[in-house]
Amino acid sequence: HRFTAADARRIREAAAAGDLSVITTEKDALRWPPDAPAPLVLEVRIHLGAGEELLRRVLPLLEEGRPR
């Protein structure tokens, strides 16, 4: 979702009414309107414990769906 200025205003007003802060992930912060006050950004890291096994299973499936 690309946040509009109206979205940002509505979110900020709802947060202010509850004495709360606006927090978003880094991914969604990129979609925040540049002219709106910036939210707090939560850095999220994902660690896959079965990395090599997961890649061995998923990569062939991704290759099947890739346009040639």
JOPEPE-V375209 format. One record per pair of residues at least 12 apart in sequence whose ideal C-beta (glycine too) atoms are under 7 Angstrom apart, sorted by the first residue. I is the first residue (numbers start at 1). J is the second residue. If there is no record, write none. Layout:
i->(I/I)
j->(J/J)
This chain:
i->(1/2/3/3/3/4/5/5/5/8/8/8/12/21/22/22/23/23/23/24/24/24/25/25/26/26/26/29)
j->(31/31/31/32/33/33/33/35/36/32/33/36/37/40/39/40/39/40/42/39/41/42/42/44/41/43/44/41)
